[in-house]
Amino acid sequence: MIIKLLLTLGLLACLVYFFVNRAQFRLLALSVLVMILGGIYLVWVPEHATALAHQMGVGRGADLLLYGWVIVSFAVILMLHVRERRILSTLTELVRAIAINHPTLPKKAP
């Protein structure tokens, strides 16, 4: 019973975080909401996770959740990578523009 409460509190904390920052996560907001509510449901009714796993050809509900976690983790890593590349590209353009508009001579070494 304690683990159910801890997992539920953790999922609700994630829900609050995404609700507060929903403007930054517009594309993910609905999917995160569905996953968190589904996670809370499966925490309290774990037999349904096992039944769903059997329907999908997986032995246990815990294994199905692990596979889903791996897929979501890879998607998040990919999204972070794309975002980092975009930020790096923007930073490069900004530094290039500053260098062109304000050229300076290198300082002489002593």
Chimera marker file (.cmm) of the C-alpha trace (Angstrom):
<marker_set name="trace">
<marker id="1" x="0.000" y="0.000" z="0.000" r="1" g="1" b="0" radius="0.5"/>
<marker id="2" x="2.871" y="2.397" z="0.768" r="1" g="1" b="0" radius="0.5"/>
<marker id="3" x="4.398" y="1.914" z="-2.694" r="1" g="1" b="0" radius="0.5"/>
<marker id="4" x="1.046" y="2.696" z="-4.309" r="1" g="1" b="0" radius="0.5"/>
<marker id="5" x="0.851" y="5.963" z="-2.398" r="1" g="1" b="0" radius="0.5"/>
<marker id="6" x="4.460" y="6.863" z="-3.248" r="1" g="1" b="0" radius="0.5"/>
<marker id="7" x="3.976" y="6.091" z="-6.946" r="1" g="1" b="0" radius="0.5"/>
<marker id="8" x="0.718" y="8.032" z="-7.031" r="1" g="1" b="0" radius="0.5"/>
<marker id="9" x="2.343" y="11.035" z="-5.334" r="1" g="1" b="0" radius="0.5"/>
<marker id="10" x="5.247" y="10.888" z="-7.800" r="1" g="1" b="0" radius="0.5"/>
<marker id="11" x="2.903" y="10.765" z="-10.779" r="1" g="1" b="0" radius="0.5"/>
<marker id="12" x="0.813" y="13.613" z="-9.372" r="1" g="1" b="0" radius="0.5"/>
<marker id="13" x="4.002" y="15.657" z="-8.895" r="1" g="1" b="0" radius="0.5"/>
<marker id="14" x="4.806" y="15.082" z="-12.583" r="1" g="1" b="0" radius="0.5"/>
<marker id="15" x="1.279" y="16.144" z="-13.476" r="1" g="1" b="0" radius="0.5"/>
<marker id="16" x="1.627" y="19.367" z="-11.474" r="1" g="1" b="0" radius="0.5"/>
<marker id="17" x="5.019" y="20.072" z="-13.095" r="1" g="1" b="0" radius="0.5"/>
<marker id="18" x="3.620" y="19.654" z="-16.612" r="1" g="1" b="0" radius="0.5"/>
<marker id="19" x="0.526" y="21.680" z="-15.725" r="1" g="1" b="0" radius="0.5"/>
<marker id="20" x="2.676" y="24.575" z="-14.461" r="1" g="1" b="0" radius="0.5"/>
<marker id="21" x="4.964" y="24.382" z="-17.527" r="1" g="1" b="0" radius="0.5"/>
<marker id="22" x="2.301" y="23.455" z="-20.084" r="1" g="1" b="0" radius="0.5"/>
<marker id="23" x="3.171" y="26.404" z="-22.331" r="1" g="1" b="0" radius="0.5"/>
<marker id="24" x="6.629" y="24.900" z="-22.894" r="1" g="1" b="0" radius="0.5"/>
<marker id="25" x="5.265" y="21.411" z="-23.497" r="1" g="1" b="0" radius="0.5"/>
<marker id="26" x="2.258" y="22.100" z="-25.740" r="1" g="1" b="0" radius="0.5"/>
<marker id="27" x="2.785" y="19.062" z="-27.931" r="1" g="1" b="0" radius="0.5"/>
<marker id="28" x="3.312" y="16.741" z="-24.994" r="1" g="1" b="0" radius="0.5"/>
<marker id="29" x="0.601" y="18.067" z="-22.688" r="1" g="1" b="0" radius="0.5"/>
<marker id="30" x="-2.188" y="15.712" z="-23.738" r="1" g="1" b="0" radius="0.5"/>
<marker id="31" x="0.017" y="12.633" z="-24.037" r="1" g="1" b="0" radius="0.5"/>
<marker id="32" x="1.613" y="13.329" z="-20.649" r="1" g="1" b="0" radius="0.5"/>
<marker id="33" x="-1.815" y="13.746" z="-19.088" r="1" g="1" b="0" radius="0.5"/>
<marker id="34" x="-2.994" y="10.438" z="-20.552" r="1" g="1" b="0" radius="0.5"/>
<marker id="35" x="0.183" y="8.612" z="-19.488" r="1" g="1" b="0" radius="0.5"/>
<marker id="36" x="0.066" y="9.960" z="-15.941" r="1" g="1" b="0" radius="0.5"/>
<marker id="37" x="-3.607" y="9.171" z="-15.462" r="1" g="1" b="0" radius="0.5"/>
<marker id="38" x="-3.043" y="5.734" z="-17.012" r="1" g="1" b="0" radius="0.5"/>
<marker id="39" x="-0.070" y="5.207" z="-14.724" r="1" g="1" b="0" radius="0.5"/>
<marker id="40" x="-2.105" y="6.102" z="-11.646" r="1" g="1" b="0" radius="0.5"/>
<marker id="41" x="-4.831" y="3.703" z="-12.778" r="1" g="1" b="0" radius="0.5"/>
<marker id="42" x="-2.358" y="0.865" z="-13.322" r="1" g="1" b="0" radius="0.5"/>
<marker id="43" x="-0.743" y="1.518" z="-9.938" r="1" g="1" b="0" radius="0.5"/>
<marker id="44" x="-4.067" y="0.958" z="-8.212" r="1" g="1" b="0" radius="0.5"/>
<marker id="45" x="-5.323" y="-1.854" z="-10.507" r="1" g="1" b="0" radius="0.5"/>
<marker id="46" x="-2.159" y="-3.798" z="-11.470" r="1" g="1" b="0" radius="0.5"/>
<marker id="47" x="-4.138" y="-6.813" z="-12.688" r="1" g="1" b="0" radius="0.5"/>
<marker id="48" x="-5.232" y="-4.762" z="-15.685" r="1" g="1" b="0" radius="0.5"/>
<marker id="49" x="-1.592" y="-4.130" z="-16.622" r="1" g="1" b="0" radius="0.5"/>
<marker id="50" x="-1.016" y="-7.876" z="-16.666" r="1" g="1" b="0" radius="0.5"/>
<marker id="51" x="-4.173" y="-8.482" z="-18.723" r="1" g="1" b="0" radius="0.5"/>
<marker id="52" x="-3.124" y="-5.793" z="-21.205" r="1" g="1" b="0" radius="0.5"/>
<marker id="53" x="0.360" y="-7.293" z="-21.377" r="1" g="1" b="0" radius="0.5"/>
<marker id="54" x="-1.062" y="-10.730" z="-22.197" r="1" g="1" b="0" radius="0.5"/>
<marker id="55" x="-3.191" y="-9.214" z="-24.961" r="1" g="1" b="0" radius="0.5"/>
<marker id="56" x="-0.061" y="-7.619" z="-26.447" r="1" g="1" b="0" radius="0.5"/>
<marker id="57" x="1.988" y="-10.824" z="-26.204" r="1" g="1" b="0" radius="0.5"/>
<marker id="58" x="4.089" y="-9.844" z="-23.179" r="1" g="1" b="0" radius="0.5"/>
<marker id="59" x="4.376" y="-12.095" z="-20.151" r="1" g="1" b="0" radius="0.5"/>
<marker id="60" x="3.890" y="-9.623" z="-17.306" r="1" g="1" b="0" radius="0.5"/>
<marker id="61" x="2.428" y="-6.168" z="-16.841" r="1" g="1" b="0" radius="0.5"/>
<marker id="62" x="5.691" y="-4.968" z="-15.312" r="1" g="1" b="0" radius="0.5"/>
<marker id="63" x="7.562" y="-6.009" z="-18.471" r="1" g="1" b="0" radius="0.5"/>
<marker id="64" x="5.080" y="-4.132" z="-20.649" r="1" g="1" b="0" radius="0.5"/>
<marker id="65" x="5.525" y="-1.009" z="-18.552" r="1" g="1" b="0" radius="0.5"/>
<marker id="66" x="9.309" y="-1.359" z="-18.784" r="1" g="1" b="0" radius="0.5"/>
<marker id="67" x="9.152" y="-1.635" z="-22.579" r="1" g="1" b="0" radius="0.5"/>
<marker id="68" x="6.903" y="1.416" z="-22.723" r="1" g="1" b="0" radius="0.5"/>
<marker id="69" x="9.297" y="3.308" z="-20.448" r="1" g="1" b="0" radius="0.5"/>
<marker id="70" x="12.216" y="2.496" z="-22.749" r="1" g="1" b="0" radius="0.5"/>
<marker id="71" x="10.319" y="3.792" z="-25.792" r="1" g="1" b="0" radius="0.5"/>
<marker id="72" x="9.278" y="6.992" z="-23.999" r="1" g="1" b="0" radius="0.5"/>
<marker id="73" x="12.845" y="7.507" z="-22.733" r="1" g="1" b="0" radius="0.5"/>
<marker id="74" x="14.254" y="7.210" z="-26.258" r="1" g="1" b="0" radius="0.5"/>
<marker id="75" x="11.635" y="9.679" z="-27.534" r="1" g="1" b="0" radius="0.5"/>
<marker id="76" x="12.558" y="12.176" z="-24.804" r="1" g="1" b="0" radius="0.5"/>
<marker id="77" x="16.273" y="11.754" z="-25.541" r="1" g="1" b="0" radius="0.5"/>
<marker id="78" x="15.626" y="12.366" z="-29.242" r="1" g="1" b="0" radius="0.5"/>
<marker id="79" x="13.544" y="15.470" z="-28.507" r="1" g="1" b="0" radius="0.5"/>
<marker id="80" x="16.262" y="16.838" z="-26.212" r="1" g="1" b="0" radius="0.5"/>
<marker id="81" x="18.889" y="16.181" z="-28.864" r="1" g="1" b="0" radius="0.5"/>
<marker id="82" x="16.874" y="18.022" z="-31.519" r="1" g="1" b="0" radius="0.5"/>
<marker id="83" x="16.289" y="20.917" z="-29.130" r="1" g="1" b="0" radius="0.5"/>
<marker id="84" x="19.994" y="21.091" z="-28.251" r="1" g="1" b="0" radius="0.5"/>
<marker id="85" x="20.950" y="21.168" z="-31.942" r="1" g="1" b="0" radius="0.5"/>
<marker id="86" x="18.476" y="23.988" z="-32.579" r="1" g="1" b="0" radius="0.5"/>
<marker id="87" x="19.821" y="25.995" z="-29.623" r="1" g="1" b="0" radius="0.5"/>
<marker id="88" x="23.405" y="25.394" z="-30.761" r="1" g="1" b="0" radius="0.5"/>
<marker id="89" x="22.547" y="26.568" z="-34.271" r="1" g="1" b="0" radius="0.5"/>
<marker id="90" x="20.901" y="29.724" z="-32.923" r="1" g="1" b="0" radius="0.5"/>
<marker id="91" x="23.881" y="30.421" z="-30.679" r="1" g="1" b="0" radius="0.5"/>
<marker id="92" x="26.285" y="29.964" z="-33.601" r="1" g="1" b="0" radius="0.5"/>
<marker id="93" x="24.326" y="32.461" z="-35.706" r="1" g="1" b="0" radius="0.5"/>
<marker id="94" x="24.279" y="34.953" z="-32.826" r="1" g="1" b="0" radius="0.5"/>
<marker id="95" x="28.024" y="34.678" z="-32.180" r="1" g="1" b="0" radius="0.5"/>
<marker id="96" x="28.749" y="34.981" z="-35.910" r="1" g="1" b="0" radius="0.5"/>
<marker id="97" x="26.613" y="38.138" z="-36.161" r="1" g="1" b="0" radius="0.5"/>
<marker id="98" x="28.335" y="39.685" z="-33.134" r="1" g="1" b="0" radius="0.5"/>
<marker id="99" x="31.773" y="38.836" z="-34.548" r="1" g="1" b="0" radius="0.5"/>
<marker id="100" x="30.930" y="40.416" z="-37.909" r="1" g="1" b="0" radius="0.5"/>
<marker id="101" x="29.403" y="43.572" z="-36.384" r="1" g="1" b="0" radius="0.5"/>
<marker id="102" x="32.117" y="44.114" z="-33.749" r="1" g="1" b="0" radius="0.5"/>
<marker id="103" x="35.443" y="42.844" z="-35.045" r="1" g="1" b="0" radius="0.5"/>
<marker id="104" x="38.398" y="43.075" z="-32.657" r="1" g="1" b="0" radius="0.5"/>
<marker id="105" x="42.075" y="42.345" z="-33.096" r="1" g="1" b="0" radius="0.5"/>
<marker id="106" x="43.499" y="39.512" z="-31.061" r="1" g="1" b="0" radius="0.5"/>
<marker id="107" x="45.510" y="40.557" z="-28.003" r="1" g="1" b="0" radius="0.5"/>
<marker id="108" x="49.263" y="40.131" z="-28.174" r="1" g="1" b="0" radius="0.5"/>
<marker id="109" x="50.792" y="37.457" z="-25.997" r="1" g="1" b="0" radius="0.5"/>
<marker id="110" x="53.364" y="38.725" z="-23.444" r="1" g="1" b="0" radius="0.5"/>
<link id1="1" id2="2" r="1" g="1" b="0" radius="0.2"/>
<link id1="2" id2="3" r="1" g="1" b="0" radius="0.2"/>
<link id1="3" id2="4" r="1" g="1" b="0" radius="0.2"/>
<link id1="4" id2="5" r="1" g="1" b="0" radius="0.2"/>
<link id1="5" id2="6" r="1" g="1" b="0" radius="0.2"/>
<link id1="6" id2="7" r="1" g="1" b="0" radius="0.2"/>
<link id1="7" id2="8" r="1" g="1" b="0" radius="0.2"/>
<link id1="8" id2="9" r="1" g="1" b="0" radius="0.2"/>
<link id1="9" id2="10" r="1" g="1" b="0" radius="0.2"/>
<link id1="10" id2="11" r="1" g="1" b="0" radius="0.2"/>
<link id1="11" id2="12" r="1" g="1" b="0" radius="0.2"/>
<link id1="12" id2="13" r="1" g="1" b="0" radius="0.2"/>
<link id1="13" id2="14" r="1" g="1" b="0" radius="0.2"/>
<link id1="14" id2="15" r="1" g="1" b="0" radius="0.2"/>
<link id1="15" id2="16" r="1" g="1" b="0" radius="0.2"/>
<link id1="16" id2="17" r="1" g="1" b="0" radius="0.2"/>
<link id1="17" id2="18" r="1" g="1" b="0" radius="0.2"/>
<link id1="18" id2="19" r="1" g="1" b="0" radius="0.2"/>
<link id1="19" id2="20" r="1" g="1" b="0" radius="0.2"/>
<link id1="20" id2="21" r="1" g="1" b="0" radius="0.2"/>
<link id1="21" id2="22" r="1" g="1" b="0" radius="0.2"/>
<link id1="22" id2="23" r="1" g="1" b="0" radius="0.2"/>
<link id1="23" id2="24" r="1" g="1" b="0" radius="0.2"/>
<link id1="24" id2="25" r="1" g="1" b="0" radius="0.2"/>
<link id1="25" id2="26" r="1" g="1" b="0" radius="0.2"/>
<link id1="26" id2="27" r="1" g="1" b="0" radius="0.2"/>
<link id1="27" id2="28" r="1" g="1" b="0" radius="0.2"/>
<link id1="28" id2="29" r="1" g="1" b="0" radius="0.2"/>
<link id1="29" id2="30" r="1" g="1" b="0" radius="0.2"/>
<link id1="30" id2="31" r="1" g="1" b="0" radius="0.2"/>
<link id1="31" id2="32" r="1" g="1" b="0" radius="0.2"/>
<link id1="32" id2="33" r="1" g="1" b="0" radius="0.2"/>
<link id1="33" id2="34" r="1" g="1" b="0" radius="0.2"/>
<link id1="34" id2="35" r="1" g="1" b="0" radius="0.2"/>
<link id1="35" id2="36" r="1" g="1" b="0" radius="0.2"/>
<link id1="36" id2="37" r="1" g="1" b="0" radius="0.2"/>
<link id1="37" id2="38" r="1" g="1" b="0" radius="0.2"/>
<link id1="38" id2="39" r="1" g="1" b="0" radius="0.2"/>
<link id1="39" id2="40" r="1" g="1" b="0" radius="0.2"/>
<link id1="40" id2="41" r="1" g="1" b="0" radius="0.2"/>
<link id1="41" id2="42" r="1" g="1" b="0" radius="0.2"/>
<link id1="42" id2="43" r="1" g="1" b="0" radius="0.2"/>
<link id1="43" id2="44" r="1" g="1" b="0" radius="0.2"/>
<link id1="44" id2="45" r="1" g="1" b="0" radius="0.2"/>
<link id1="45" id2="46" r="1" g="1" b="0" radius="0.2"/>
<link id1="46" id2="47" r="1" g="1" b="0" radius="0.2"/>
<link id1="47" id2="48" r="1" g="1" b="0" radius="0.2"/>
<link id1="48" id2="49" r="1" g="1" b="0" radius="0.2"/>
<link id1="49" id2="50" r="1" g="1" b="0" radius="0.2"/>
<link id1="50" id2="51" r="1" g="1" b="0" radius="0.2"/>
<link id1="51" id2="52" r="1" g="1" b="0" radius="0.2"/>
<link id1="52" id2="53" r="1" g="1" b="0" radius="0.2"/>
<link id1="53" id2="54" r="1" g="1" b="0" radius="0.2"/>
<link id1="54" id2="55" r="1" g="1" b="0" radius="0.2"/>
<link id1="55" id2="56" r="1" g="1" b="0" radius="0.2"/>
<link id1="56" id2="57" r="1" g="1" b="0" radius="0.2"/>
<link id1="57" id2="58" r="1" g="1" b="0" radius="0.2"/>
<link id1="58" id2="59" r="1" g="1" b="0" radius="0.2"/>
<link id1="59" id2="60" r="1" g="1" b="0" radius="0.2"/>
<link id1="60" id2="61" r="1" g="1" b="0" radius="0.2"/>
<link id1="61" id2="62" r="1" g="1" b="0" radius="0.2"/>
<link id1="62" id2="63" r="1" g="1" b="0" radius="0.2"/>
<link id1="63" id2="64" r="1" g="1" b="0" radius="0.2"/>
<link id1="64" id2="65" r="1" g="1" b="0" radius="0.2"/>
<link id1="65" id2="66" r="1" g="1" b="0" radius="0.2"/>
<link id1="66" id2="67" r="1" g="1" b="0" radius="0.2"/>
<link id1="67" id2="68" r="1" g="1" b="0" radius="0.2"/>
<link id1="68" id2="69" r="1" g="1" b="0" radius="0.2"/>
<link id1="69" id2="70" r="1" g="1" b="0" radius="0.2"/>
<link id1="70" id2="71" r="1" g="1" b="0" radius="0.2"/>
<link id1="71" id2="72" r="1" g="1" b="0" radius="0.2"/>
<link id1="72" id2="73" r="1" g="1" b="0" radius="0.2"/>
<link id1="73" id2="74" r="1" g="1" b="0" radius="0.2"/>
<link id1="74" id2="75" r="1" g="1" b="0" radius="0.2"/>
<link id1="75" id2="76" r="1" g="1" b="0" radius="0.2"/>
<link id1="76" id2="77" r="1" g="1" b="0" radius="0.2"/>
<link id1="77" id2="78" r="1" g="1" b="0" radius="0.2"/>
<link id1="78" id2="79" r="1" g="1" b="0" radius="0.2"/>
<link id1="79" id2="80" r="1" g="1" b="0" radius="0.2"/>
<link id1="80" id2="81" r="1" g="1" b="0" radius="0.2"/>
<link id1="81" id2="82" r="1" g="1" b="0" radius="0.2"/>
<link id1="82" id2="83" r="1" g="1" b="0" radius="0.2"/>
<link id1="83" id2="84" r="1" g="1" b="0" radius="0.2"/>
<link id1="84" id2="85" r="1" g="1" b="0" radius="0.2"/>
<link id1="85" id2="86" r="1" g="1" b="0" radius="0.2"/>
<link id1="86" id2="87" r="1" g="1" b="0" radius="0.2"/>
<link id1="87" id2="88" r="1" g="1" b="0" radius="0.2"/>
<link id1="88" id2="89" r="1" g="1" b="0" radius="0.2"/>
<link id1="89" id2="90" r="1" g="1" b="0" radius="0.2"/>
<link id1="90" id2="91" r="1" g="1" b="0" radius="0.2"/>
<link id1="91" id2="92" r="1" g="1" b="0" radius="0.2"/>
<link id1="92" id2="93" r="1" g="1" b="0" radius="0.2"/>
<link id1="93" id2="94" r="1" g="1" b="0" radius="0.2"/>
<link id1="94" id2="95" r="1" g="1" b="0" radius="0.2"/>
<link id1="95" id2="96" r="1" g="1" b="0" radius="0.2"/>
<link id1="96" id2="97" r="1" g="1" b="0" radius="0.2"/>
<link id1="97" id2="98" r="1" g="1" b="0" radius="0.2"/>
<link id1="98" id2="99" r="1" g="1" b="0" radius="0.2"/>
<link id1="99" id2="100" r="1" g="1" b="0" radius="0.2"/>
<link id1="100" id2="101" r="1" g="1" b="0" radius="0.2"/>
<link id1="101" id2="102" r="1" g="1" b="0" radius="0.2"/>
<link id1="102" id2="103" r="1" g="1" b="0" radius="0.2"/>
<link id1="103" id2="104" r="1" g="1" b="0" radius="0.2"/>
<link id1="104" id2="105" r="1" g="1" b="0" radius="0.2"/>
<link id1="105" id2="106" r="1" g="1" b="0" radius="0.2"/>
<link id1="106" id2="107" r="1" g="1" b="0" radius="0.2"/>
<link id1="107" id2="108" r="1" g="1" b="0" radius="0.2"/>
<link id1="108" id2="109" r="1" g="1" b="0" radius="0.2"/>
<link id1="109" id2="110" r="1" g="1" b="0" radius="0.2"/>
</marker_set>
